[in-house]
């Protein structure tokens, strides 16, 4: 039995991978991978997220979801009260900034992707392959090659989950990276599991997409997240922790 990894990876997306009807306000697809050291995740990240939930909602069954938070939609309609919204967002910032994890993300410009690759290949497949390769490189640098690392995706339904597992398997079968298939293990989890890692990944993806679309626009979430994106030794993120394609 292979040794277990010291890390776990949670994945979420922003936008859709439809290449026919593009949203002019958000014509990108983003796939974000959050790489957590398990010890830090268990001892620090999860307790901090639970404390936030209990402090603001009185229970831990609420699921942190970027879209609902941004729109103050139930159960986050408490954020319509400015005296609640400010401390809540400050606590959310603190959860991200003090948590130990790294981000690898791929942003697909869907119009340019369609012009270059046509309609026969999904942006998801390209983003998935890039992300998994970069995640593996990070794990390898940390001595995790050959140690089973679970890569957790949020369930989208039986058909979609089966298709995603096939895409994951295809990447493992065709990769030229030695050790990657023995290291990365596919997992899919329902939102009902209330996974803290999946909730963090959900809050990561869209701000990265908005930054790529409109880099000159004020984007507080990006300011918070960019310090987590994997960098080269020279401090560069593009091509390392952030892939913009094409």
C-alpha positions in Angstrom: 0.0 0.0 0.0 1.5 3.4 -1.0 2.3 5.9 1.6 -0.2 8.7 2.2 0.7 12.2 1.3 1.2 15.1 3.6 -1.0 17.2 1.3 -4.5 17.3 0.0 -5.8 19.3 -3.0 -9.3 20.8 -3.4 -10.5 22.0 -6.8 -13.3 24.3 -8.0 -14.2 26.3 -11.1 -15.7 29.6 -12.1 -17.6 30.2 -15.3 -18.7 27.4 -17.6 -16.9 25.6 -20.4 -19.6 26.3 -23.0 -17.9 27.6 -26.2 -21.1 28.4 -28.1 -22.9 31.0 -26.0 -20.3 33.2 -24.3 -21.2 35.5 -21.4 -19.8 38.9 -22.5 -19.4 39.9 -18.9 -17.4 36.8 -18.0 -16.1 35.0 -21.1 -13.6 32.9 -19.3 -13.4 29.6 -17.6 -11.3 29.2 -14.5 -10.1 26.0 -12.7 -8.4 26.6 -9.4 -6.5 24.0 -7.3 -5.8 24.7 -3.6 -2.9 22.6 -2.1 -3.1 22.3 1.7 -0.6 20.6 4.0 -2.9 18.2 5.9 -1.6 19.0 9.3 -2.2 22.7 8.9 -5.6 22.0 7.3 -6.8 19.9 10.2 -5.3 21.9 13.0 -5.8 25.4 11.8 -7.9 25.9 8.6 -10.9 23.8 9.5 -11.2 25.1 13.2 -10.9 28.7 12.0 -13.7 28.2 9.4 -15.9 26.5 12.0 -15.4 29.3 14.5 -16.4 31.9 11.8 -19.6 29.9 11.1 -20.5 29.6 14.7 -19.7 33.3 15.4 -21.9 34.6 12.6 -24.6 31.9 12.2 -24.7 30.0 15.4 -24.1 26.6 13.7 -21.7 25.0 11.2 -24.1 23.7 8.6 -23.9 26.8 6.4 -21.7 26.4 3.3 -19.5 29.3 2.4 -20.2 30.1 -1.3 -18.6 33.0 -3.1 -21.6 33.9 -5.2 -24.1 33.9 -2.3 -21.7 35.9 -0.2 -21.1 38.4 -2.9 -24.8 38.9 -3.6 -25.8 38.7 0.1 -28.2 35.9 -0.8 -29.6 33.6 1.9 -28.3 32.5 4.2 -25.8 35.4 3.7 -28.6 38.0 3.7 -27.2 38.9 7.2 -24.5 40.7 5.2 -27.1 43.3 4.0 -26.4 44.8 7.4 -23.2 46.8 7.0 -22.3 46.3 10.7 -22.2 42.6 10.0 -20.8 42.5 6.5 -17.6 44.4 7.4 -16.4 42.1 10.3 -17.6 39.0 8.4 -15.5 39.9 5.3 -12.5 40.8 7.5 -12.7 37.4 9.2 -13.0 35.7 5.7 -9.9 37.6 4.6 -8.1 36.5 7.8 -9.1 32.9 7.1 -7.5 33.0 3.6 -4.4 35.0 4.6 -3.5 33.0 7.7 -4.2 29.6 6.2 -1.2 27.7 4.7 -2.1 26.6 1.2 -0.9 27.3 -2.4 -3.0 28.0 -5.5 -2.5 26.8 -9.0 -5.1 28.2 -11.5 -5.8 28.1 -15.2 -7.8 30.8 -16.9 -9.2 30.0 -20.4 -10.2 32.9 -22.7 -13.0 31.0 -24.3 -13.3 33.1 -27.5 -9.6 32.8 -28.3 -9.7 29.2 -27.3 -12.5 28.5 -29.7 -10.7 30.3 -32.5 -7.6 28.3 -31.9 -8.9 24.8 -30.9 -12.4 24.7 -32.3 -15.3 23.0 -30.6 -14.0 19.5 -30.4 -12.0 19.9 -27.1 -13.4 21.3 -23.9 -11.6 24.1 -22.0 -12.1 22.0 -18.9 -9.8 19.3 -20.3 -7.0 21.8 -21.1 -7.3 23.5 -17.7 -7.4 20.1 -15.9 -4.3 18.9 -17.5 -2.4 22.1 -16.8 -3.5 22.2 -13.2 -2.8 18.6 -12.4 0.7 18.9 -13.9 1.5 22.0 -11.9 0.1 20.5 -8.7 2.2 17.4 -9.2 5.4 19.5 -9.7 4.6 21.3 -6.4 4.1 18.0 -4.6 7.3 16.5 -6.1 9.3 19.5 -4.9 8.0 18.7 -1.4 9.0 15.0 -1.5 5.5 13.7 -2.1 6.1 11.9 -5.4 4.5 8.4 -5.3 2.6 9.2 -2.1 -1.1 9.1 -2.7 -2.5 12.7 -2.7 -6.3 13.0 -3.0 -7.5 15.6 -5.5 -11.0 16.5 -4.4 -13.6 17.9 -6.9 -17.1 19.0 -6.0 -19.8 16.7 -7.3 -21.9 18.0 -10.2 -24.2 15.0 -10.7 -23.6 11.3 -11.6 -23.1 11.9 -15.4 -20.8 14.9 -14.9 -18.8 13.2 -12.2 -18.2 10.1 -14.4 -17.1 12.3 -17.3 -14.7 14.2 -15.0 -13.3 11.0 -13.7 -12.7 9.8 -17.3 -10.9 13.1 -18.1 -8.8 12.8 -15.0 -7.9 9.2 -16.0 -7.0 10.3 -19.5 -4.5 12.9 -18.1 -2.9 10.2 -15.9 -2.7 7.8 -18.9 -1.1 10.3 -21.3 1.1 12.4 -19.1 4.9 12.3 -19.6 5.5 13.2 -16.0 7.1 10.3 -14.3 5.3 9.5 -11.0 2.2 11.6 -11.5 -0.3 8.7 -12.0 1.1 7.1 -8.8 0.7 10.3 -6.8 -2.6 11.9 -7.7 -5.9 10.2 -6.8 -9.3 11.3 -8.0 -12.0 12.1 -5.5 -15.5 13.6 -5.9 -17.5 15.0 -2.9 -21.0 16.3 -2.6 -21.5 19.9 -1.4 -23.5 18.2 1.5 -20.1 17.0 2.9 -19.6 20.7 3.9 -15.9 20.4 3.1 -13.9 23.4 4.2 -11.3 22.9 1.5 -13.9 22.9 -1.3 -15.4 26.1 0.2 -12.0 27.8 0.1 -11.5 26.7 -3.5 -14.9 28.1 -4.4 -13.9 31.5 -3.1 -10.7 31.5 -5.0 -11.6 30.9 -8.6 -13.8 33.9 -9.6 -11.5 36.7 -8.3 -8.7 35.2 -10.3 -10.8 35.2 -13.5 -11.9 38.8 -12.9 -8.3 39.9 -12.4 -7.3 38.3 -15.7 -10.3 39.9 -17.5 -9.9 43.4 -16.0 -6.5 43.7 -14.3 -6.8 47.5 -13.9 -10.0 47.1 -11.9 -9.9 47.2 -8.1 -10.2 43.6 -6.9 -9.7 43.2 -3.2 -10.1 39.5 -3.3 -7.3 39.2 -5.8 -5.1 41.4 -3.6 -5.7 38.8 -0.8 -5.3 35.7 -2.9 -2.3 36.6 -5.1 0.2 35.9 -2.3 -1.0 32.3 -2.3 -0.4 31.7 -6.0 2.6 29.4 -6.7 5.6 31.4 -8.0 8.9 30.7 -9.7 12.1 31.4 -7.7 12.1 34.8 -9.3 8.6 35.5 -8.0 6.8 35.1 -11.4 3.3 33.6 -11.2 2.3 33.4 -14.9 3.2 30.1 -16.3 3.8 28.7 -12.8 0.8 29.1 -10.5 -1.3 30.9 -13.1 -1.8 29.7 -16.7 -3.6 32.0 -19.0 -4.6 30.2 -22.2 -4.3 30.7 -25.1 
